[in-house]
Amino acid sequence: MTESISRISRFQPAIAPPADVDAHLYVHVVESRVWIHDEQVSPDWGRHFLGVLDGRAYWGVDVPSDLSLDPSDGAALDLFSLFGRTSEDEWLAAGRAVQIVDWARTHRFCGRCGTPTELAHNERAMRCPACGHMAFPRLAPAMITLVTRGEPGPDQEALLARGVQFRMPMFSCLAGFVEPGETLEGAVIREVREEVGVVVDRVRYLGSQPWPFPHSLMLGFRAEWTSGDIVCDPTEIAEANWYRKDDLPPIPPGISIARKLIDHWLAE
């Protein structure tokens, strides 16, 4: 069995703080940026309990967007910039804060009848007091896969692509969202065919990563090429090619599961 590339976080998600925890940390969410402080700057701002890490209770604080001044005084960072400046567990907690705060912001009214919602007791949900409709935090499952061609060894190649929306010139694994009524393996086969025109099989799961951009769960796979030449979908892929281990293009940084998939292949 292939070893999982996932890492189990020490952060423990929860809905309410345990009674024996007296140390707190507040992740202030300024739009989609974060600013971490050991005190909640304003008691008037809404907050959501996130969980516990290393004996400290973490809270997500909803900083109003209509403030005349940035309360962080420019110290708030987006999650990409925060990565590497804190531990991976703390980064995951900050990502959870952004997702929970954004969910509460966008579910203030019932999607069924329009009534203002309220936080449900004992579970993470926004409840409509009029019709009882429950809105839970959104989570969009997305697959990401490294496609290889050839027998394992120095001559084996991996298919890496440069997306049209990439923030920097780099090549990564193929990814896409899972559609309703679709298996994860089916999503891998479909997305690879749609994005680069090749057919794959022997799809196998390797691990997952919460991806708060804005509310995805990335599910990592390996797949093997069976037929077809690369034909890029120009709306999704700017360029795609086959690469050997000793001749890789610029690849993603360590923040992403894409890099973990590539590193796992390189270490084989």
Backbone bond lengths (Angstrom), bond angles and torsions (degrees), N, CA, C in turn:
res aa  C-N    CA-C-N  psi(-1)  N-CA   C-N-CA  omega(-1)  CA-C   N-CA-C  phi
1 M - - - 1.458 - - 1.524 109.77 -
2 T 1.336 116.92 137.33 1.453 121.58 -179.87 1.524 110.63 -71.37
3 E 1.315 116.95 133.48 1.455 121.34 179.42 1.529 109.85 -67.80
4 S 1.329 116.40 138.21 1.460 121.28 -179.41 1.522 110.34 -69.56
5 I 1.327 116.02 144.88 1.458 120.93 175.84 1.521 111.48 -92.19
6 S 1.343 117.01 -3.64 1.466 120.56 -179.29 1.518 110.95 -72.51
7 R 1.315 115.37 149.67 1.456 122.39 175.64 1.526 108.43 -115.62
8 I 1.325 116.88 130.88 1.458 120.96 179.24 1.524 108.86 -80.90
9 S 1.319 116.70 120.40 1.461 121.47 -177.73 1.519 111.74 -77.02
10 R 1.326 116.17 149.30 1.464 121.44 174.71 1.524 111.56 -79.67
11 F 1.320 117.19 -14.19 1.456 120.93 177.95 1.529 109.90 -68.57
12 Q 1.338 116.78 130.49 1.455 122.31 -177.28 1.531 109.56 -111.20
13 P 1.328 118.42 103.42 1.468 120.46 179.85 1.528 111.03 -63.73
14 A 1.317 115.89 146.28 1.461 121.41 178.18 1.527 108.97 -159.01
15 I 1.330 115.37 163.72 1.463 120.93 -179.91 1.529 111.47 -94.35
16 A 1.336 116.83 -32.67 1.465 121.46 -179.30 1.514 109.48 -132.18
17 P 1.329 118.56 146.86 1.467 121.06 -178.78 1.520 111.51 -71.22
18 P 1.338 117.44 139.13 1.465 120.27 175.81 1.524 110.87 -63.51
19 A 1.314 115.30 152.63 1.465 119.81 -176.91 1.522 112.55 -67.60
20 D 1.333 118.21 -24.37 1.465 120.67 -175.00 1.525 113.12 -92.62
21 V 1.324 118.32 8.68 1.460 121.33 179.05 1.526 108.93 -102.56
22 D 1.327 116.57 122.40 1.468 119.51 -179.71 1.530 113.05 -120.77
23 A 1.336 117.71 1.37 1.468 121.60 175.40 1.528 108.55 -103.85
24 H 1.319 116.37 136.32 1.458 120.88 -174.00 1.529 111.28 -131.56
25 L 1.326 115.32 151.78 1.462 122.22 175.46 1.525 107.31 -137.91
26 Y 1.338 115.13 135.51 1.467 120.22 -172.91 1.526 110.17 -115.56
27 V 1.331 115.17 119.37 1.458 121.39 177.40 1.524 107.25 -94.58
28 H 1.329 116.62 98.73 1.455 121.24 179.91 1.530 108.93 -77.89
29 V 1.318 116.71 124.09 1.454 121.88 -178.28 1.524 108.18 -100.00
30 V 1.328 115.45 108.56 1.464 122.96 179.91 1.530 106.98 -102.51
31 E 1.336 116.82 101.36 1.465 122.01 -169.17 1.532 107.51 58.99
32 S 1.333 119.19 -108.42 1.470 119.62 175.73 1.529 110.94 -116.14
33 R 1.323 117.38 12.99 1.460 122.50 177.81 1.532 109.65 -100.34
34 V 1.313 116.54 163.26 1.459 120.29 -176.98 1.523 111.00 -126.61
35 W 1.316 113.08 150.54 1.458 122.82 -179.33 1.526 105.70 -143.97
36 I 1.327 116.88 112.10 1.455 122.38 -171.59 1.525 110.28 -99.07
37 H 1.333 115.18 131.18 1.464 120.79 -176.60 1.523 108.46 -144.52
38 D 1.338 117.04 154.37 1.464 119.66 179.62 1.520 112.78 -85.10
39 E 1.334 117.58 3.58 1.454 122.39 173.86 1.517 109.29 -136.82
40 Q 1.335 116.14 148.48 1.463 119.50 173.97 1.520 107.51 -79.15
41 V 1.321 116.92 120.50 1.462 121.51 -170.78 1.519 111.93 -62.27
42 S 1.324 117.79 -40.72 1.464 120.87 179.00 1.522 109.44 -130.91
43 P 1.353 118.11 128.51 1.464 120.29 177.93 1.523 112.98 -70.19
44 D 1.328 117.15 -11.64 1.462 120.59 -178.61 1.529 112.56 -82.94
45 W 1.304 117.38 -13.51 1.467 119.82 -178.57 1.528 109.72 -83.18
46 G 1.325 115.73 139.29 1.458 120.22 178.91 1.518 111.21 -66.50
47 R 1.325 115.28 148.61 1.458 119.30 179.96 1.520 109.87 -140.22
48 H 1.349 114.71 156.97 1.454 122.51 -178.35 1.523 108.22 -135.26
49 F 1.322 115.96 129.88 1.452 118.71 177.40 1.524 109.65 -71.46
50 L 1.335 116.67 137.62 1.459 122.14 -175.26 1.517 112.98 -106.69
51 G 1.340 116.53 -45.75 1.458 120.58 -175.85 1.511 110.74 157.37
52 V 1.328 115.83 -164.47 1.458 121.33 -173.94 1.522 109.60 -127.71
53 L 1.316 115.45 136.94 1.464 122.17 175.10 1.512 108.75 -139.96
54 D 1.323 116.08 123.49 1.466 122.24 178.56 1.527 112.04 52.88
55 G 1.316 116.42 42.04 1.459 120.72 176.09 1.507 115.42 79.02
56 R 1.325 117.77 5.53 1.468 120.43 179.38 1.522 110.29 -114.31
57 A 1.326 114.87 139.22 1.459 120.88 177.47 1.518 108.99 -85.28
58 Y 1.334 116.40 128.89 1.461 122.04 -179.40 1.529 109.76 -102.93
59 W 1.329 115.19 136.84 1.458 122.34 179.02 1.523 109.63 -125.68
60 G 1.320 116.07 144.03 1.456 121.63 171.17 1.515 109.03 -100.99
61 V 1.315 117.23 123.87 1.463 122.20 -175.86 1.527 109.28 -109.47
62 D 1.319 115.60 127.76 1.466 122.07 -178.92 1.523 109.53 -87.65
63 V 1.331 115.65 100.66 1.466 120.55 178.87 1.529 109.01 -81.42
64 P 1.332 119.05 121.86 1.474 120.88 -177.43 1.522 111.85 -57.81
65 S 1.317 115.46 140.48 1.464 120.37 -177.72 1.511 112.94 -81.54
66 D 1.333 118.17 -11.10 1.459 120.62 -176.24 1.525 113.40 -96.21
67 L 1.327 117.36 13.95 1.462 120.00 177.45 1.521 110.08 -68.39
68 S 1.332 116.48 143.07 1.465 120.03 -178.31 1.526 111.79 -72.55
69 L 1.341 117.17 -26.25 1.458 121.45 179.58 1.523 109.58 -126.22
70 D 1.320 115.94 149.01 1.455 121.53 176.03 1.533 108.16 -72.18
71 P 1.355 118.88 112.71 1.471 119.94 -177.10 1.522 113.47 -64.89
72 S 1.323 117.56 -19.34 1.466 119.74 179.04 1.515 111.97 -83.31
73 D 1.340 116.33 -6.81 1.469 121.77 -178.45 1.517 111.23 55.49
74 G 1.334 115.09 39.34 1.460 120.40 177.16 1.510 115.01 84.77
75 A 1.345 117.72 2.53 1.466 120.32 -176.70 1.518 112.91 -84.47
76 A 1.323 118.36 -14.03 1.459 120.64 -178.63 1.525 110.76 -67.76
77 L 1.334 116.02 138.84 1.462 121.88 -177.94 1.520 109.80 -122.37
78 D 1.346 116.53 148.67 1.455 118.16 170.21 1.526 107.94 -74.41
79 L 1.330 115.85 164.82 1.460 119.69 -173.02 1.519 112.63 -66.02
80 F 1.335 117.60 -30.58 1.463 119.83 176.71 1.528 110.25 -63.04
81 S 1.343 116.37 -43.36 1.461 120.72 -178.72 1.527 111.82 -71.77
82 L 1.339 116.21 -29.90 1.464 119.63 -179.06 1.523 111.55 -70.95
83 F 1.330 117.50 -30.39 1.463 120.53 -178.54 1.525 109.93 -61.63
84 G 1.315 116.54 132.45 1.462 121.66 -178.08 1.511 112.58 94.22
85 R 1.347 117.34 -18.94 1.459 120.43 177.07 1.522 111.49 -96.21
86 T 1.319 116.20 -5.09 1.451 121.97 178.91 1.520 107.70 -145.80
87 S 1.319 117.33 173.83 1.463 119.83 179.59 1.524 109.73 -72.10
88 E 1.348 115.97 161.90 1.461 119.22 179.92 1.519 111.35 -64.51
89 D 1.336 117.28 -34.78 1.459 120.09 178.60 1.527 111.09 -66.31
90 E 1.325 117.27 -42.12 1.460 120.65 177.57 1.523 110.92 -66.69
91 W 1.333 116.21 -35.23 1.465 119.90 177.64 1.528 110.70 -64.92
92 L 1.337 116.97 -40.53 1.461 120.35 177.52 1.522 110.83 -64.35
93 A 1.330 117.35 -38.18 1.466 120.39 177.63 1.525 110.50 -65.05
94 A 1.325 117.24 -40.21 1.469 120.39 177.33 1.524 110.81 -64.94
95 G 1.337 116.70 -39.58 1.459 120.15 176.49 1.516 111.72 -63.26
96 R 1.330 116.55 -38.55 1.472 120.26 176.72 1.524 110.07 -63.01
97 A 1.332 117.19 -39.08 1.466 120.43 178.98 1.518 111.01 -61.19
98 V 1.326 117.33 -45.43 1.465 120.77 179.87 1.527 110.56 -61.11
99 Q 1.324 116.82 -43.00 1.460 120.18 -178.19 1.528 112.31 -67.53
100 I 1.340 116.73 -44.24 1.466 119.98 -178.07 1.529 110.76 -67.66
101 V 1.318 117.06 -43.30 1.469 120.17 179.75 1.531 110.51 -64.45
102 D 1.332 116.76 -43.44 1.466 119.86 178.95 1.530 110.59 -63.44
103 W 1.321 117.43 -39.51 1.468 120.97 177.74 1.526 111.19 -61.09
104 A 1.339 116.78 -45.54 1.468 119.83 -179.89 1.530 111.03 -65.62
105 R 1.331 116.86 -37.71 1.460 120.10 178.79 1.522 112.20 -62.61
106 T 1.321 116.51 -37.27 1.464 120.63 -172.87 1.528 112.91 -96.29
107 H 1.340 117.60 6.09 1.465 121.15 177.77 1.524 110.86 -129.53
108 R 1.325 116.14 39.87 1.467 120.68 179.57 1.521 112.06 -76.37
109 F 1.336 116.32 -16.31 1.460 120.76 179.63 1.527 109.23 -129.29
110 C 1.313 115.48 148.18 1.458 121.29 -178.63 1.521 110.29 -65.77
111 G 1.323 116.29 130.97 1.454 120.22 178.12 1.512 113.36 -74.08
112 R 1.346 117.33 -10.85 1.466 121.04 -179.75 1.528 111.82 -95.37
113 C 1.350 116.63 -45.94 1.469 118.37 -174.65 1.521 114.25 -124.76
114 G 1.339 118.79 -6.11 1.457 121.56 175.23 1.516 115.35 86.54
115 T 1.323 118.63 1.35 1.459 122.12 179.62 1.527 110.68 -72.18
116 P 1.349 119.33 142.24 1.465 120.11 174.97 1.527 111.24 -56.62
117 T 1.316 116.87 135.96 1.459 121.72 -177.46 1.518 111.44 -91.48
118 E 1.300 115.87 169.63 1.463 122.54 176.17 1.523 108.35 -139.26
119 L 1.332 116.26 154.81 1.453 120.27 178.99 1.524 110.02 -66.38
120 A 1.327 116.01 131.69 1.459 120.61 177.74 1.525 110.06 -74.94
121 H 1.315 115.70 155.26 1.455 120.63 177.45 1.535 109.60 -88.96
122 N 1.319 115.63 139.86 1.470 122.77 172.27 1.520 114.88 69.13
123 E 1.320 118.98 8.62 1.459 120.59 172.86 1.519 109.65 -157.25
124 R 1.323 115.93 157.70 1.463 121.49 -177.97 1.524 108.48 -83.60
125 A 1.329 115.81 92.30 1.461 120.48 -178.00 1.518 109.33 -160.32
126 M 1.325 115.06 153.07 1.460 122.64 170.15 1.530 106.42 -102.39
127 R 1.318 116.30 122.69 1.466 121.38 -174.11 1.526 110.65 -108.96
128 C 1.320 115.16 138.44 1.459 120.68 175.22 1.529 108.59 -87.19
129 P 1.345 118.50 120.86 1.468 119.54 -179.41 1.524 112.84 -73.09
130 A 1.321 117.38 -13.09 1.468 120.09 -178.10 1.520 112.39 -89.18
131 C 1.345 116.95 -52.69 1.469 119.73 -175.32 1.522 113.37 -110.96
132 G 1.336 117.20 -5.63 1.456 120.44 176.86 1.516 115.25 82.17
133 H 1.324 117.46 3.87 1.469 119.64 -179.95 1.519 110.67 -62.62
134 M 1.343 116.91 137.97 1.462 122.73 -178.83 1.522 109.25 -112.31
135 A 1.321 116.02 129.80 1.467 121.19 176.97 1.523 108.19 -115.51
136 F 1.344 115.57 117.00 1.453 121.75 -179.00 1.528 109.94 -98.39
137 P 1.334 117.76 160.13 1.476 119.47 178.38 1.520 111.40 -54.54
138 R 1.334 115.45 137.96 1.456 120.58 -178.62 1.529 110.16 -76.47
139 L 1.312 115.19 144.74 1.454 121.48 175.30 1.514 107.71 -144.87
140 A 1.319 116.50 118.24 1.462 121.31 -177.05 1.525 109.28 -104.10
141 P 1.347 118.71 109.15 1.463 120.15 178.65 1.529 111.28 -71.53
142 A 1.311 115.56 133.09 1.468 121.38 179.43 1.520 108.50 -134.58
143 M 1.330 115.49 140.12 1.456 119.54 177.41 1.536 108.81 -96.55
144 I 1.334 114.64 149.44 1.456 120.86 171.82 1.527 106.34 -138.82
145 T 1.329 116.43 133.20 1.465 118.60 -172.73 1.519 112.69 -138.16
146 L 1.316 114.71 143.77 1.461 121.36 171.72 1.522 107.23 -101.74
147 V 1.316 115.87 117.13 1.465 122.22 179.42 1.522 108.65 -94.13
148 T 1.344 116.82 129.80 1.463 120.82 178.39 1.519 109.87 -119.25
149 R 1.337 114.92 158.14 1.465 121.95 -179.86 1.523 108.64 -136.23
150 G 1.335 115.92 130.18 1.459 120.58 179.02 1.518 112.21 100.49
151 E 1.316 115.47 170.09 1.450 121.56 -179.87 1.535 110.40 -73.08
152 P 1.343 117.42 149.24 1.470 119.73 177.14 1.525 111.21 -54.92
153 G 1.309 115.53 138.04 1.457 120.95 -178.08 1.504 111.19 144.38
154 P 1.323 117.75 -174.06 1.472 121.27 -175.40 1.524 114.04 -65.55
155 D 1.321 118.24 -21.54 1.469 120.59 -178.26 1.528 113.01 -93.38
156 Q 1.318 117.25 -4.20 1.460 119.14 178.91 1.533 109.65 -67.68
157 E 1.338 116.09 144.53 1.455 121.34 -177.69 1.524 110.54 -118.76
158 A 1.340 115.21 153.21 1.458 121.91 175.77 1.519 109.01 -119.60
159 L 1.321 115.43 142.77 1.456 121.38 178.81 1.524 108.58 -90.30
160 L 1.326 116.40 115.03 1.463 122.08 179.04 1.526 109.00 -121.25
161 A 1.323 116.08 144.70 1.459 120.58 -174.13 1.524 111.18 -131.92
162 R 1.325 114.61 152.93 1.469 121.31 174.67 1.521 108.40 -107.42
163 G 1.323 116.23 113.98 1.454 121.34 -178.20 1.514 112.01 -74.80
164 V 1.312 116.37 150.72 1.462 120.52 -178.48 1.527 111.31 -68.18
165 Q 1.341 118.45 -20.77 1.457 121.69 -177.36 1.527 113.20 -102.61
166 F 1.327 118.39 7.05 1.467 119.85 -177.92 1.520 110.83 -61.38
167 R 1.329 115.04 140.53 1.462 120.70 -179.13 1.528 112.08 -73.25
168 M 1.324 116.93 -20.81 1.462 120.96 -178.89 1.524 108.50 -143.22
169 P 1.334 117.95 159.06 1.471 120.30 -179.33 1.526 111.31 -72.54
170 M 1.317 116.53 95.72 1.458 120.61 178.65 1.526 109.27 -149.14
171 F 1.334 115.13 164.26 1.453 122.49 -179.28 1.530 108.57 -115.08
172 S 1.314 115.56 138.81 1.450 119.65 -174.66 1.522 110.59 -140.40
173 C 1.339 115.73 -174.41 1.454 122.37 176.38 1.527 109.94 -76.87
174 L 1.307 115.82 165.73 1.458 121.06 178.64 1.523 109.36 -85.01
175 A 1.334 116.08 141.40 1.458 120.30 -175.73 1.518 110.30 -145.30
176 G 1.330 115.25 159.26 1.452 120.54 177.53 1.513 110.56 -178.11
177 F 1.323 116.33 163.02 1.457 121.27 -177.23 1.525 111.43 -82.50
178 V 1.326 114.28 147.14 1.457 121.35 176.56 1.526 108.63 -78.17
179 E 1.319 116.99 135.07 1.456 121.67 -178.57 1.526 110.81 -93.24
180 P 1.348 117.67 156.65 1.473 120.62 178.39 1.528 111.54 -56.71
181 G 1.325 116.09 137.30 1.450 121.27 178.95 1.511 114.87 77.08
182 E 1.337 117.42 14.06 1.459 122.00 -174.75 1.525 110.25 -115.30
183 T 1.327 117.21 139.90 1.457 120.10 172.92 1.528 109.34 -77.28
184 L 1.328 115.78 162.26 1.464 119.50 178.05 1.527 110.76 -63.40
185 E 1.338 116.38 -42.62 1.459 119.94 179.54 1.523 110.97 -64.64
186 G 1.334 116.25 -38.29 1.457 120.30 176.56 1.513 112.08 -63.55
187 A 1.341 116.69 -36.91 1.460 120.65 178.09 1.527 110.88 -65.24
188 V 1.337 116.90 -38.89 1.468 120.51 177.46 1.521 110.27 -60.24
189 I 1.317 116.81 -51.18 1.467 121.24 -177.46 1.533 110.60 -61.70
190 R 1.332 116.87 -44.31 1.469 120.54 -178.02 1.529 111.52 -66.16
191 E 1.341 117.08 -48.34 1.461 120.08 -176.18 1.533 111.70 -63.86
192 V 1.328 117.24 -40.50 1.462 119.23 178.37 1.524 110.78 -63.26
193 R 1.314 116.04 -43.21 1.468 119.82 178.85 1.528 111.34 -64.09
194 E 1.345 117.11 -42.16 1.458 120.48 -178.14 1.528 112.02 -69.45
195 E 1.326 117.44 -38.53 1.457 119.99 -172.77 1.517 113.27 -82.85
196 V 1.333 117.84 -38.28 1.468 119.49 -176.08 1.524 113.88 -129.99
197 G 1.341 118.30 1.14 1.455 121.12 171.48 1.501 117.43 78.50
198 V 1.338 119.80 8.66 1.465 120.45 -179.74 1.520 110.33 -105.13
199 V 1.332 115.19 159.69 1.458 122.57 -179.09 1.527 108.74 -104.24
200 V 1.335 116.60 135.60 1.462 121.24 179.99 1.520 110.36 -128.42
201 D 1.326 115.40 160.03 1.461 121.46 171.62 1.526 108.26 -146.22
202 R 1.345 116.63 -167.75 1.467 122.66 -178.50 1.531 110.79 50.63
203 V 1.297 114.75 50.35 1.468 121.37 179.28 1.527 108.94 -76.22
204 R 1.311 117.13 128.61 1.462 119.81 178.82 1.535 110.44 -138.34
205 Y 1.318 113.86 140.59 1.466 122.25 -176.72 1.523 110.80 -79.47
206 L 1.356 116.13 139.75 1.461 120.23 179.42 1.523 113.67 -120.58
207 G 1.312 118.89 -27.75 1.456 119.42 -178.40 1.517 111.63 166.64
208 S 1.331 115.57 -179.17 1.467 119.94 -176.98 1.520 110.62 -141.33
209 Q 1.333 114.72 166.76 1.464 120.94 178.45 1.523 109.76 -153.25
210 P 1.346 117.70 126.83 1.463 118.62 170.46 1.529 109.20 -61.94
211 W 1.307 116.75 135.65 1.465 120.95 -174.76 1.531 108.78 -132.37
212 P 1.321 117.85 93.54 1.472 121.57 -172.00 1.523 113.88 -80.95
213 F 1.331 117.86 51.75 1.473 121.97 -178.73 1.525 110.39 -130.60
214 P 1.338 122.11 66.49 1.469 122.85 0.68 1.523 114.63 -98.75
215 H 1.347 119.07 -23.37 1.476 118.39 -174.37 1.528 110.85 -156.14
216 S 1.324 116.47 56.05 1.459 121.24 -177.33 1.526 111.72 -107.14
217 L 1.315 114.82 159.82 1.463 122.55 167.02 1.515 106.21 -121.68
218 M 1.349 116.10 112.93 1.447 120.94 -177.93 1.527 109.93 -86.98
219 L 1.325 116.51 126.99 1.461 123.51 -178.92 1.525 108.23 -112.48
220 G 1.330 116.31 114.65 1.454 121.41 -171.21 1.522 113.67 -91.26
221 F 1.336 115.85 137.52 1.465 122.29 -177.40 1.527 110.64 -135.83
222 R 1.333 114.11 162.19 1.462 123.03 163.81 1.521 107.13 -116.78
223 A 1.320 116.68 146.27 1.460 122.01 176.79 1.517 108.18 -144.36
224 E 1.338 116.27 157.10 1.459 121.25 -178.41 1.526 110.65 -114.55
225 W 1.312 115.07 134.84 1.466 122.31 177.31 1.529 109.88 -64.80
226 T 1.334 115.59 138.30 1.468 119.42 174.62 1.521 112.21 -120.08
227 S 1.348 117.97 -33.73 1.462 119.31 -179.40 1.524 109.84 -165.55
228 G 1.334 114.62 164.31 1.456 121.04 174.13 1.515 113.98 99.69
229 D 1.346 114.77 148.42 1.459 121.99 173.74 1.526 109.56 -97.91
230 I 1.322 116.13 157.47 1.459 121.05 -179.13 1.524 110.15 -68.40
231 V 1.315 115.63 121.53 1.466 123.02 172.44 1.522 106.20 -132.95
232 C 1.329 117.30 104.53 1.461 121.70 -172.31 1.525 111.84 -76.51
233 D 1.331 115.11 140.69 1.460 121.07 168.12 1.524 106.64 -76.87
234 P 1.339 119.35 112.45 1.463 120.54 -173.23 1.524 114.35 -66.36
235 T 1.333 117.50 -17.24 1.469 119.30 177.51 1.528 111.51 -79.19
236 E 1.337 117.60 -16.83 1.460 121.57 -177.11 1.529 113.21 -117.53
237 I 1.331 116.69 -41.47 1.461 121.92 -169.83 1.535 110.70 -120.00
238 A 1.331 115.53 123.70 1.461 120.03 177.80 1.521 111.33 -80.76
239 E 1.335 116.85 -34.71 1.467 121.49 -176.45 1.517 108.88 -163.78
240 A 1.323 117.45 143.48 1.468 122.34 176.20 1.520 109.19 -146.38
241 N 1.322 115.87 143.72 1.461 120.82 -178.35 1.525 110.28 -152.17
242 W 1.342 115.03 165.29 1.457 121.64 172.57 1.529 108.72 -91.16
243 Y 1.350 116.60 136.35 1.465 120.83 -177.21 1.524 110.55 -132.49
244 R 1.336 115.01 138.71 1.458 121.24 172.14 1.527 109.43 -82.96
245 K 1.328 115.62 163.93 1.459 120.28 -178.38 1.523 112.81 -63.69
246 D 1.334 116.37 -28.90 1.466 119.50 -177.34 1.524 112.80 -94.07
247 D 1.341 117.38 11.01 1.463 119.65 -178.11 1.533 110.10 -147.61
248 L 1.335 115.77 53.53 1.455 120.48 -176.60 1.528 111.77 -83.94
249 P 1.332 117.69 147.64 1.462 121.71 172.52 1.529 109.00 -80.38
250 P 1.323 119.16 -178.44 1.470 120.27 172.78 1.528 110.04 -57.90
251 I 1.341 117.13 129.69 1.462 121.92 -177.37 1.527 109.56 -119.21
252 P 1.343 118.14 166.68 1.472 121.21 -174.83 1.523 112.91 -61.25
253 P 1.330 116.92 156.12 1.468 121.16 175.59 1.525 110.71 -73.96
254 G 1.321 116.23 175.67 1.453 121.93 -174.06 1.510 115.77 -67.24
255 I 1.333 119.05 -9.12 1.454 121.87 -179.27 1.521 112.29 -63.36
256 S 1.319 118.07 -25.94 1.466 120.81 -166.71 1.521 113.20 -106.00
257 I 1.328 115.03 155.28 1.450 121.04 173.82 1.521 110.48 -68.47
258 A 1.349 117.23 -24.99 1.468 120.04 176.23 1.533 110.22 -57.41
259 R 1.324 116.82 -44.33 1.460 120.31 179.02 1.528 111.22 -65.20
260 K 1.332 116.82 -37.31 1.467 120.05 178.22 1.528 110.55 -64.00
261 L 1.331 117.08 -39.27 1.463 120.16 177.69 1.528 110.79 -64.12
262 I 1.334 116.35 -42.94 1.463 120.43 -179.70 1.528 110.72 -67.07
263 D 1.340 117.23 -44.40 1.449 120.59 179.67 1.532 111.56 -63.41
264 H 1.330 116.22 -36.65 1.461 120.11 177.99 1.538 109.99 -62.39
265 W 1.317 115.82 -41.58 1.479 120.24 178.00 1.530 110.56 -66.00
266 L 1.329 117.01 -43.04 1.464 120.58 -178.81 1.531 111.39 -62.43
267 A 1.333 116.90 -32.29 1.467 120.96 -176.25 1.523 113.09 -81.86
268 E 1.319 117.79 -9.14 1.462 120.04 -178.60 1.526 110.82 -65.93
